[in-house]
Amino acid sequence: MIEHNNQIGSRYKKTSYRKFLISNQVYLFYKIELQVIYVVLFWDNKRNPTNLDIVLSF
């Protein structure tokens, strides 16, 4: 789905990452550079969201 519509996910804050809801519990975080889609992270929504910012800052 992302390959055919790379704007399908919403932008995560003011980062280059986008997020896409896979299920009620899991988000897929990805970013696109040139013609490549990078799957960065699968995030369990039960986890502390502060930790998400820390993980994505690397």
DABEL-V75260 format. One record per pair of residues at least 24 apart in sequence whose C-alpha atoms are under 10 Angstrom apart, sorted by sequence separation. I is the first residue (numbers start at 1). GAP is how many residues later the second one is. If there is no record, write none. Layout:
i = <I I>
gap = <GAP GAP>
This chain:
i = <6 19 21 6 7 6 29 2 3 2 6 3 3 3 2 17 13 12 15 15>
gap = <24 24 24 25 25 26 27 28 29 30 31 32 33 34 35 39 40 41 41 42>
